[in-house]
Amino acid sequence: MTVNGFQQGEGGGGPASCDGQYHSDEEYVVSLSSEWYAGGARCGKTIRIANSGNLNINAMVVDECAGCDNEVGASIHIWRNFRLDPSLGQADIKWSDLDTSP
């Protein structure tokens, strides 16, 4: 997991791929690497992120991280709720789909 900015002017780039909007850093939102983003099939879907201590956080997929490999880009809010220092840059997590509806 990496830190991603979803607000206008932050390091995440432009508006989110899924809805063309910017999102607050206080939201549980993520970007997924292109392979996992699946051409937008996961847009608006909820994933569950688990840290090494088995704390789970649910987040909505709002963006694609083009050129990223096996990466979940998470809002600062997710990092804070995992009690992680964003300056680490990366953290090991596991994730799974929660919303499996079409």
N, C-alpha and C positions, 0 to 999 in steps of 0.2 A: 504494500500500500504506500502511495506517495501522497504528498500534500498538493491539493489543487485549489486554485482560486476560481470561484464562480461568479464573483461580483465584477462589474464593469471596471476595467483598468487593472485587474489583477493578472497574475501569471498564467491563468488558465486559457488565455487567448480571447476569442470573441464570444458571442452568445452561445449558449448550449445548442448542440446539434439537434436534439430531440424537439425542442419547442421554440428555438430562436430567441430565447429569453436569457437574461442574467438571473442568477440565484443568489440569495443571501448566504453569507458564511455561517449563518446560524441555522441553516437547513441541513438535514441529513440527505445529502446528494452526492453522487459519484459519477465519474467518467470511467469507461471501460476501454481497454485496448481493442483495436479494430476487430480482431478475431472473436472476442467475447461480445462485443457490441452487435455483431451479427447483422450488419447492414441496417441497424435501427430496430431490429426485432425485440430488443430489450428496452427500448425507450418507454419510460413511464412505469416500468416493472420494478418491483421491490426485490432487493437482494438482502441476504443476511450475512453480515461480516462478523467473524469470530477472531478474537485475538488469542495469543498463546495461553491466557488464563481462562479461556472459555467465556469471556464476556461477549455477549452478542449485541449488535446494533443493526437495525434495519434501515436501509437507505434506498432512495429512488435513483434509478439510472436516468441521467439527463443529458449525457454528453459522450462523445467518442474521443478517445485519445489516439489519434492517427499517428502511426509511427511508433507507438509504444508496444512493448511485448510483454504479455502476461502481467498487466498492470491494472490496479484499481486506484484511480485518483480520487481521494476523499476530501471533503470539505474540512476546514479547520475545526468545525463543530464536532465532527466524528473523532478527530484526533484528540480533542479536549475530553470528550466523553470516554475515550479509552485511557485517559490520563497519560497521554504520550506527548512528548516535547516535539512540536513540529520541526524544530531545527535538526532533528535526526534525519529528516529527508525521506527515509523509508522505514517500514515496519513490516514484519512477517504477519500475515493474516491468512485465513481461509475464508472462502465465500461460497454461497450457494443461492440458487434461485428460490425465492419464496412464492412469487406470483407466477404460476405456470399456466394461467389462462391465456388463450390466444389474443 
